Amino acid sequence: MEHLQPHDAFFKQMMENKEAAADVIQAAVPPEVCKSLDLKGLQYCKDSFVGKDFQRHFADIVYQTTFEANTKVLVTILFEHKSYKDEGVVFQVLKYMAS
């Protein structure tokens, strides 16, 4: 595991707990959306991947679950912790999505 600052390590350790992650999701996601998410079925995913640029990218915490509407849809939930104000975080997450 890469070297983590204490606050980053704490965040990562807490959010690797599925129940804690489900609690955060329930607090952050509108109830009308949250009721269709299978929070008991959260699956922890690897937090690094190789993008189209062949560079290794790291995300803090990634979960997948399903969304039940008329059909099942796979939902990926990314928790990206920042210990400082980062104006580029939107572009960082967009880069994760595009890779």
C-alpha positions in Angstrom: 0.0 0.0 0.0 1.2 3.5 -0.8 2.4 5.8 2.0 -0.7 7.5 3.5 -0.9 10.6 5.7 -2.6 9.7 9.1 -5.9 11.4 8.1 -5.9 9.7 4.7 -5.2 6.3 6.4 -8.1 6.9 8.8 -10.5 7.8 6.0 -9.5 4.8 4.0 -9.8 2.4 6.9 -13.2 3.8 7.9 -14.6 3.7 4.4 -13.4 0.2 3.7 -16.1 -0.8 6.2 -19.2 -1.5 4.1 -21.6 -0.4 6.9 -19.8 2.9 7.3 -19.8 3.4 3.5 -23.5 2.6 3.4 -24.2 5.2 6.1 -22.3 7.9 4.2 -24.2 7.0 1.0 -27.5 7.2 2.8 -26.5 10.7 4.2 -25.3 12.0 0.9 -27.7 10.5 -1.7 -31.3 11.8 -2.0 -33.7 9.3 -0.4 -35.6 8.7 -3.6 -32.4 7.5 -5.3 -31.0 5.7 -2.2 -34.1 3.5 -1.8 -33.3 1.9 -5.1 -29.6 1.2 -4.3 -28.7 -2.2 -2.9 -26.6 -1.0 0.0 -26.4 -4.4 1.5 -24.8 -5.7 -1.7 -22.0 -3.2 -1.8 -18.9 -4.7 -3.2 -15.5 -3.2 -2.5 -13.5 -2.8 -5.7 -9.8 -2.4 -6.4 -8.6 1.2 -6.0 -6.1 1.4 -8.7 -6.4 0.9 -12.5 -4.5 1.5 -15.7 -6.0 4.2 -17.9 -6.0 4.5 -21.7 -2.8 6.5 -21.3 -1.2 3.4 -19.7 -0.6 5.4 -16.5 -1.5 3.9 -13.1 -4.3 5.8 -11.4 -5.4 5.6 -7.8 -8.8 6.3 -6.3 -9.4 6.4 -2.5 -12.4 4.0 -2.1 -14.6 2.4 -4.8 -17.7 0.3 -4.4 -20.1 -1.2 -6.8 -23.7 -2.2 -6.3 -26.9 -2.4 -8.3 -29.7 0.1 -8.8 -33.2 -1.4 -9.2 -35.4 0.6 -11.4 -37.2 -1.3 -14.2 -33.9 -3.1 -14.9 -30.8 -3.7 -12.8 -28.0 -1.3 -13.4 -24.5 -1.5 -12.1 -23.6 1.6 -10.0 -20.0 2.6 -9.1 -19.6 4.8 -6.1 -16.3 6.6 -5.7 -15.2 8.2 -2.4 -12.4 10.6 -3.0 -10.9 12.1 0.2 -9.2 15.5 0.1 -7.4 16.9 3.1 -7.1 20.3 1.4 -9.2 22.4 -1.0 -8.5 21.0 -4.5 -10.0 23.0 -7.3 -9.1 20.2 -9.7 -11.0 17.4 -8.0 -13.9 17.5 -10.5 -11.4 17.0 -13.4 -9.7 14.2 -11.4 -12.9 12.3 -11.0 -13.8 13.0 -14.7 -10.5 11.5 -15.6 -11.3 8.3 -13.6 -14.6 8.1 -15.4 -13.1 8.5 -18.8 -10.2 6.0 -18.3 
